[in-house]
Amino acid sequence: MSRRLEDARILMYSHDTFGLGHLRRCRAIAHALVEDYRGLNILIISGATIAGAFDYRARVDFVKIPSVIKLRNGEYTSLASHIDLHETLKMRESSIRHTAETFQPDIFIVDKEPMGLKGEVEDTLAYLKAQGTVLVLGLREIMDAPHLLEAEWKKNSIMQKIDQYYDSVWVYGPPDFYDPLVGLDVPASLRRKMDFVGFLQRSVSKGKTSINARKDNYLLVTTGGGGDGSDLVHDVMNAYEADPTLTQKALVVLGPYMPAAERAKLVQKGEAIPYIEVIEFDNHMEELIDGATGVVAMGGYNTYCEILSFDKPALIVPRVAPREEQLLRAQRASELGLVDMLLPEQSADPTVMAEALKRLPSRLPPSKTGSNMRLEGLDHISQTVGRWIDGRSSHLALVGAE
């Protein structure tokens, strides 16, 4: 049965157990697609506790499934403490399946977790495959250190399942930056499905202005979701306390997932430093990055794309556990001269941190380093989706995709 364009549908899944990265990536892709194709409808299934704190364009909506939180040790627990994890996962699994049955998507895009959290998407993948839906797995350009990823995937036969279910694997980065499956035994049939689309370019949303937007010269300090970001903020504040010559203004965004006790401590500490302003969360981070003189961050995927998109000098202090993804990204970007990097133990030395902060405003932006930043991800995805939907129906009027 051919679909008219008004009825072209994409379903996205974002498990969201820690931080905002998955949801923000899905939202960036969804917004770019509805801008290019009139009449395309996109629904994002998200486990993020604050999925509703962001605004969504017309024809992009989200379904919130019960939240599961990933603890620092890598284990999971239910957000609702009175419901056990097993019951929560059962509710999530049936919500995902029910949404897919009702929405009947042409394309289903799964972010990062091939079978979903604890396998919760496998049943839906099998159902949609039988319906002829195009199944896409979207992977960050860096997943984790190969030995960690291999151990995680081996015990659930993930590699075979990706090959069995998915039609295409989008890698959200260029092939010459990093290969997410490096060091793993990848079947040739799966390699053929991999499409390195490039980094996902970000832009400032039209007409929406952040209440925290500033016109002065400031460094932006961001820890993403903030769940594990308090060390970086302490390091920055300690550097200001230790070095009276550090007078560069800084705007610190703590992140919505920072534990309340940590947050209170940092708000109080920041109040004593005249050059620092502390805010908890802003759902228009793009605007704050765009306005900054330089960015200090942990280097998660979205922040890295924003640093490149807005061409900002950046200092990255990556998280190194339980995943090594941020460390590997920061090392590679620093190797290419795109960012400055400090390891957490270097960042913890106030003298080292103060020097790095003072250097940052005069650092060359990424575009001046001679590296091609390869920010064509959203365009590439849009063209691919256009071809697929066009191939399924002769009635589609493509708008601005080619």
Residue pairs with C-beta under 8 A, 6 or more apart in sequence:
2 392
2 393
2 394
2 395
3 9
3 106
3 389
3 392
3 393
3 395
4 39
4 393
4 395
4 396
5 37
5 38
5 39
5 40
5 389
5 393
5 395
5 396
5 397
6 39
7 39
7 41
8 37
8 39
8 40
8 41
8 106
8 389
8 393
8 396
9 40
9 41
9 42
9 43
9 103
9 104
9 105
9 106
9 107
10 30
10 33
10 40
10 41
10 42
10 43
10 105
10 106
10 107
10 108
10 109
10 385
11 42
11 43
11 45
11 99
11 100
11 103
11 105
11 107
11 108
11 109
12 26
12 29
12 30
12 42
12 43
12 44
12 45
12 108
12 109
12 110
12 111
13 44
13 45
13 96
13 108
13 109
13 110
13 111
13 116
13 121
14 22
14 23
14 25
14 26
14 44
14 45
14 46
14 47
14 48
14 111
15 22
15 47
15 68
15 111
15 112
15 113
15 116
15 117
15 120
16 22
16 23
16 46
16 47
16 48
16 51
16 67
17 47
17 67
17 68
17 69
17 70
17 76
17 117
18 69
18 70
18 225
18 227
18 257
19 224
19 225
19 227
19 257
19 300
20 48
20 50
20 224
20 225
20 255
20 256
20 257
20 302
21 224
21 225
21 300
21 301
21 302
22 46
22 48
22 111
22 112
23 44
23 46
23 48
23 51
23 54
24 54
24 302
25 111
25 138
25 140
25 172
25 200
25 301
25 302
26 44
26 46
26 109
26 111
27 44
27 54
27 56
27 60
28 200
28 202
28 302
28 378
29 109
29 138
29 200
29 378
29 381
30 42
30 44
30 56
30 57
30 60
31 56
31 57
31 60
32 378
32 381
32 382
33 40
33 42
33 381
33 382
33 385
34 40
34 41
34 42
34 57
34 58
34 59
34 60
35 57
35 400
36 382
36 386
36 399
36 400
36 401
37 382
37 385
37 386
37 389
37 398
37 399
37 401
38 397
38 399
39 59
40 59
40 389
41 59
42 59
42 60
42 61
43 60
43 61
43 62
43 63
43 99
43 103
43 105
44 51
44 60
44 61
44 62
44 63
45 62
45 63
45 65
45 95
45 96
45 99
46 62
46 63
46 64
46 65
47 64
47 65
47 66
47 67
47 68
47 92
47 117
48 64
48 67
49 67
49 79
49 256
49 257
50 256
51 62
51 64
52 62
52 64
53 256
53 281
53 283
54 283
55 205
55 208
55 283
56 62
63 95
63 99
65 91
65 92
65 95
65 96
66 78
66 79
66 80
66 83
66 88
66 91
66 92
66 95
67 78
67 79
67 80
68 76
68 77
68 78
68 79
68 85
68 88
68 89
68 92
68 117
69 76
69 77
69 78
69 79
70 76
71 77
72 228
72 322
73 322
74 322
76 85
76 117
76 118
77 85
78 84
78 85
78 87
78 88
79 88
80 88
89 117
89 118
89 120
92 117
92 120
93 116
93 120
93 121
93 123
96 116
96 120
96 121
96 124
97 123
97 124
97 127
100 108
100 124
100 127
100 128
101 127
104 131
105 128
105 133
106 133
106 134
106 388
106 389
106 392
107 133
107 134
107 135
107 136
107 385
107 388
107 389
108 124
108 125
108 128
108 133
108 134
108 135
108 136
109 136
109 137
109 138
109 170
110 116
110 121
110 125
110 135
110 136
110 137
110 138
111 138
112 138
112 139
112 140
112 143
113 121
114 137
114 158
114 161
114 162
114 165
114 166
115 121
115 122
115 125
115 156
115 158
115 161
116 122
116 124
119 156
122 161
122 165
125 135
125 165
126 165
128 135
129 135
129 165
134 167
134 168
134 388
135 165
135 166
135 167
135 168
136 166
136 167
136 168
136 169
136 170
137 162
137 166
137 168
137 169
137 170
138 169
138 170
138 172
139 169
139 170
139 171
139 172
139 180
140 171
140 172
140 173
140 180
140 301
140 325
141 171
141 172
141 173
141 174
141 177
141 178
141 180
141 196
141 199
141 301
141 329
142 173
142 178
142 180
142 301
142 325
142 328
142 329
142 332
143 149
143 180
143 181
143 325
144 152
144 323
144 324
144 325
144 328
145 323
145 324
145 328
146 182
146 183
146 184
147 183
148 323
148 324
149 181
149 184
150 183
150 184
152 158
153 159
153 184
159 184
159 185
159 186
159 187
159 190
160 187
162 169
162 190
163 187
163 189
163 190
163 193
166 193
167 193
168 193
168 195
168 384
169 190
169 193
169 194
169 195
170 195
170 197
170 381
170 384
171 179
171 180
171 194
171 195
171 196
171 197
172 197
172 198
172 199
172 200
172 301
172 377
173 180
173 196
173 197
173 198
173 199
173 374
173 377
174 196
174 198
174 199
174 372
174 374
175 196
176 374
177 199
177 332
177 336
177 374
178 328
178 329
178 332
181 194
195 380
195 384
197 376
197 377
197 380
197 381
197 384
198 374
198 375
198 376
198 377
198 380
199 304
199 305
199 308
199 373
199 374
199 375
199 376
199 377
200 305
200 375
200 377
200 378
201 305
201 308
201 309
201 375
201 376
201 377
201 378
202 286
202 302
202 305
202 306
202 309
202 310
203 286
203 309
204 284
204 286
204 287
204 290
205 284
205 286
205 287
208 284
208 287
209 284
209 287
210 282
210 284
210 287
210 288
211 282
212 251
212 279
212 282
212 288
213 284
213 287
213 288
213 291
214 251
214 291
215 291
216 249
217 248
217 249
217 293
217 361
218 248
218 249
218 250
218 251
218 291
218 292
218 293
219 248
219 249
219 250
219 251
219 292
219 293
219 294
219 295
219 296
219 357
219 360
219 361
220 250
220 251
220 253
220 288
220 289
220 291
220 292
220 294
220 295
220 296
221 232
221 233
221 236
221 250
221 251
221 252
221 253
221 295
221 296
221 297
222 253
222 255
222 285
222 288
222 289
222 295
222 296
222 297
222 303
223 229
223 230
223 232
223 233
223 253
223 254
223 255
223 258
223 297
223 298
224 255
224 297
224 298
224 300
224 302
224 303
225 255
225 256
225 257
226 253
226 254
226 255
226 256
226 257
226 258
226 263
227 255
227 257
227 258
227 259
228 298
228 319
229 254
229 255
229 258
229 298
230 254
230 258
230 259
230 262
230 263
230 265
230 266
231 344
231 347
231 348
232 296
232 297
232 298
232 317
232 347
233 252
233 254
233 266
234 266
234 269
235 317
235 347
235 348
235 350
235 353
236 250
236 252
236 276
236 296
236 353
236 357
237 252
237 266
237 269
237 270
237 273
237 276
238 348
238 350
238 353
239 246
239 350
239 351
239 353
239 354
239 357
240 246
240 250
240 273
240 275
240 276
240 354
241 273
241 350
242 350
242 351
242 354
243 350
243 351
243 354
243 358
245 354
245 358
246 275
246 354
246 357
246 358
247 275
248 275
248 293
248 357
248 358
248 360
248 361
249 275
249 276
249 277
250 275
250 276
250 277
250 296
250 357
251 276
251 277
251 279
251 288
251 292
252 266
252 270
252 276
252 277
252 278
252 279
253 279
253 280
253 281
253 282
253 285
253 288
254 263
254 266
254 267
254 278
254 279
254 280
254 281
255 280
255 281
256 280
256 281
258 266
258 280
263 280
266 278
267 278
270 276
270 277
270 278
271 278
282 288
285 306
286 306
286 309
286 310
289 295
289 303
289 306
289 307
289 310
289 312
290 310
292 312
293 312
293 313
293 360
293 361
294 312
294 313
294 314
294 315
294 360
294 361
294 363
295 303
295 306
295 307
295 312
295 313
295 314
295 315
296 314
296 315
296 317
296 357
296 360
297 303
297 304
297 307
297 314
297 315
297 316
297 317
298 316
298 317
298 318
298 319
298 326
299 316
299 317
299 318
299 326
299 329
299 330
299 333
299 339
299 341
300 326
301 325
301 329
304 316
304 329
304 333
305 375
306 312
307 314
307 339
307 366
308 338
308 366
308 373
308 375
309 375
311 365
311 366
311 367
312 365
312 366
313 340
313 360
313 361
313 362
313 363
313 364
313 365
313 366
314 338
314 339
314 340
314 360
314 366
315 339
315 340
315 341
315 342
315 356
315 357
315 360
316 326
316 329
316 330
316 333
316 334
316 339
316 340
316 341
316 342
317 330
317 341
317 342
317 343
317 344
317 347
318 326
318 327
318 329
318 330
318 341
318 343
318 344
319 326
319 327
319 344
320 326
320 327
320 343
320 344
330 339
330 341
331 341
333 339
333 341
334 340
334 341
336 369
336 371
337 369
337 370
337 371
338 366
338 369
338 371
338 373
339 366
340 356
340 359
340 360
340 363
342 352
342 353
342 356
346 352
346 353
347 353
347 356
366 373
367 373
382 401
383 401
383 402
385 401
386 396
386 398
386 401
386 402
389 396
390 396
390 398
